[in-house]
Amino acid sequence: MKELSSMKKLEYSYETTASSGSKTEDYPDPPNENSFKTSGGSKNGALVGKGEVIKVNVKWADNDESFELRNKAK
């Protein structure tokens, strides 16, 4: 996990047609995991549609990456 040794902050945001959000996590010490997850619920019951694309942006150290999440066909 050498690539995360200098990481002090992780920022991410997401956007769907139903909602959007963002979060910042600070790390006084380098993280010892290379996967990050979040969870939550919607008070109003908003759901991501079956064919919807979730746009994600992640920033850490001197890096910035954007990508899209899609449901994988079964």
Backbone as CSV, one residue per row, in Angstrom:
resi,resn,N_x,N_y,N_z,CA_x,CA_y,CA_z,C_x,C_y,C_z
1,MET,0.820,-1.190,0.000,0.000,0.000,0.000,0.865,1.256,0.000
2,LYS,1.996,1.128,-0.622,2.920,2.256,-0.713,2.254,3.472,-1.350
3,GLU,1.361,3.230,-2.329,0.708,4.343,-3.031,-0.191,5.176,-2.115
4,LEU,-0.604,4.639,-0.965,-1.447,5.382,-0.033,-0.668,5.964,1.142
5,SER,0.639,5.751,1.193,1.424,6.154,2.354,1.438,7.664,2.588
6,SER,1.243,8.446,1.535,1.245,9.905,1.708,-0.167,10.494,1.798
7,MET,-1.186,9.647,1.755,-2.562,10.135,1.756,-2.960,10.637,3.140
8,LYS,-3.394,11.871,3.189,-3.876,12.479,4.432,-5.373,12.749,4.385
9,LYS,-5.932,12.801,3.166,-7.343,13.136,3.011,-7.902,12.404,1.792
10,LEU,-9.128,11.933,1.914,-9.867,11.318,0.821,-11.166,12.085,0.678
11,GLU,-11.437,12.556,-0.519,-12.686,13.264,-0.799,-13.403,12.552,-1.932
12,TYR,-14.696,12.390,-1.820,-15.434,11.837,-2.945,-16.827,12.441,-2.998
13,SER,-17.374,12.406,-4.189,-18.737,12.875,-4.396,-19.406,11.958,-5.410
14,TYR,-20.724,11.916,-5.375,-21.485,11.110,-6.321,-22.742,11.862,-6.713
15,GLU,-23.276,11.471,-7.846,-24.487,12.122,-8.348,-25.335,11.117,-9.098
16,THR,-26.627,11.089,-8.765,-27.613,10.300,-9.486,-28.773,11.233,-9.822
17,THR,-29.758,10.726,-10.524,-30.916,11.574,-10.801,-31.755,11.764,-9.536
18,ALA,-31.646,10.836,-8.568,-32.435,10.913,-7.348,-31.748,11.680,-6.229
19,SER,-30.403,11.667,-6.207,-29.701,12.312,-5.099,-28.236,12.557,-5.443
20,SER,-27.559,13.211,-4.535,-26.122,13.423,-4.666,-25.560,13.576,-3.257
21,GLY,-24.264,13.472,-3.148,-23.655,13.618,-1.836,-22.150,13.675,-1.951
22,SER,-21.507,13.969,-0.841,-20.052,14.008,-0.807,-19.581,13.719,0.609
23,LYS,-18.328,13.359,0.720,-17.756,13.066,2.024,-16.253,13.313,1.963
24,THR,-15.701,13.761,3.081,-14.263,13.942,3.228,-13.824,13.177,4.462
25,GLU,-12.774,12.382,4.301,-12.213,11.647,5.424,-10.764,12.081,5.598
26,ASP,-10.379,12.411,6.829,-9.005,12.802,7.141,-8.283,11.630,7.786
27,TYR,-7.004,11.487,7.441,-6.181,10.408,7.967,-4.923,10.976,8.618
28,PRO,-4.878,11.040,9.958,-3.660,11.500,10.623,-2.507,10.533,10.353
29,ASP,-2.835,9.244,10.199,-1.865,8.214,9.821,-2.341,7.612,8.508
30,PRO,-1.425,7.116,7.675,-1.853,6.518,6.401,-2.853,5.385,6.637
31,PRO,-3.850,5.270,5.769,-4.820,4.188,5.923,-4.145,2.831,5.711
32,ASN,-4.651,1.802,6.367,-4.077,0.472,6.179,-4.973,-0.421,5.325
33,GLU,-5.970,0.149,4.710,-6.847,-0.553,3.762,-6.813,0.192,2.437
34,ASN,-6.902,-0.540,1.331,-6.926,0.133,0.034,-8.312,0.092,-0.602
35,SER,-9.328,-0.229,0.179,-10.697,-0.116,-0.301,-11.471,0.711,0.726
36,PHE,-12.407,1.469,0.229,-13.182,2.365,1.064,-14.643,2.189,0.711
37,LYS,-15.491,2.194,1.706,-16.912,2.050,1.416,-17.713,2.983,2.297
38,THR,-18.887,3.267,1.830,-19.793,4.116,2.577,-21.177,3.509,2.485
39,SER,-22.011,3.866,3.391,-23.385,3.385,3.343,-24.288,4.472,3.882
40,GLY,-25.509,4.315,3.635,-26.463,5.293,4.114,-27.846,4.901,3.646
41,GLY,-28.766,5.670,4.028,-30.135,5.407,3.628,-30.815,6.704,3.271
42,SER,-31.880,6.570,2.601,-32.640,7.733,2.195,-33.887,7.825,3.050
43,LYS,-34.079,8.951,3.658,-35.257,9.165,4.501,-36.540,9.105,3.676
44,ASN,-36.473,9.565,2.427,-37.651,9.595,1.573,-37.788,8.361,0.694
45,GLY,-36.861,7.423,0.817,-36.960,6.194,0.042,-36.523,6.324,-1.399
46,ALA,-35.701,7.329,-1.743,-35.231,7.485,-3.112,-34.331,6.314,-3.490
47,LEU,-34.588,5.724,-4.640,-33.813,4.582,-5.114,-33.119,4.931,-6.425
48,VAL,-31.983,4.297,-6.641,-31.290,4.430,-7.915,-31.991,3.520,-8.906
49,GLY,-32.345,4.067,-10.068,-33.038,3.294,-11.089,-32.185,2.165,-11.636
50,LYS,-32.836,1.128,-12.151,-32.154,-0.074,-12.637,-31.100,0.229,-13.699
51,GLY,-31.385,1.108,-14.627,-30.439,1.415,-15.687,-29.650,2.694,-15.455
52,GLU,-29.754,3.257,-14.272,-29.126,4.545,-14.005,-27.609,4.444,-13.835
53,VAL,-26.947,5.499,-14.233,-25.498,5.618,-14.085,-25.214,6.527,-12.896
54,ILE,-24.301,6.110,-12.022,-23.889,6.919,-10.882,-22.537,7.529,-11.218
55,LYS,-22.466,8.853,-11.234,-21.223,9.555,-11.528,-20.463,9.773,-10.226
56,VAL,-19.190,9.375,-10.202,-18.373,9.442,-8.994,-17.094,10.214,-9.279
57,ASN,-16.678,11.045,-8.329,-15.399,11.744,-8.409,-14.661,11.505,-7.091
58,VAL,-13.390,11.105,-7.183,-12.586,10.805,-6.006,-11.289,11.602,-6.078
59,LYS,-10.906,12.220,-4.956,-9.652,12.971,-4.867,-8.866,12.462,-3.668
60,TRP,-7.581,12.215,-3.877,-6.694,11.823,-2.784,-5.275,12.239,-3.148
61,ALA,-4.515,12.641,-2.147,-3.145,13.130,-2.356,-3.152,14.097,-3.545
62,ASP,-2.362,13.850,-4.564,-2.325,14.707,-5.750,-3.088,14.084,-6.912
63,ASN,-4.028,13.213,-6.624,-4.761,12.479,-7.656,-6.227,12.883,-7.669
64,ASP,-6.820,12.779,-8.841,-8.228,13.091,-9.042,-8.736,12.132,-10.114
65,GLU,-9.790,11.387,-9.811,-10.308,10.427,-10.769,-11.828,10.482,-10.793
66,SER,-12.387,10.431,-11.985,-13.834,10.389,-12.163,-14.185,9.113,-12.917
67,PHE,-15.325,8.521,-12.563,-15.767,7.320,-13.256,-17.272,7.183,-13.074
68,GLU,-17.846,6.219,-13.790,-19.282,5.971,-13.707,-19.517,4.536,-13.239
69,LEU,-20.490,4.379,-12.365,-20.908,3.045,-11.902,-22.190,2.677,-12.623
70,ARG,-22.239,1.440,-13.086,-23.422,0.936,-13.789,-23.780,-0.439,-13.241
71,ASN,-25.058,-0.785,-13.274,-25.475,-2.140,-12.912,-24.915,-3.116,-13.925
72,LYS,-24.368,-4.206,-13.443,-23.853,-5.231,-14.334,-25.010,-6.182,-14.688
73,ALA,-25.149,-6.472,-15.959,-26.222,-7.374,-16.398,-25.980,-8.762,-15.835
74,LYS,-27.059,-9.408,-15.388,-26.937,-10.763,-14.815,-27.172,-11.794,-15.856
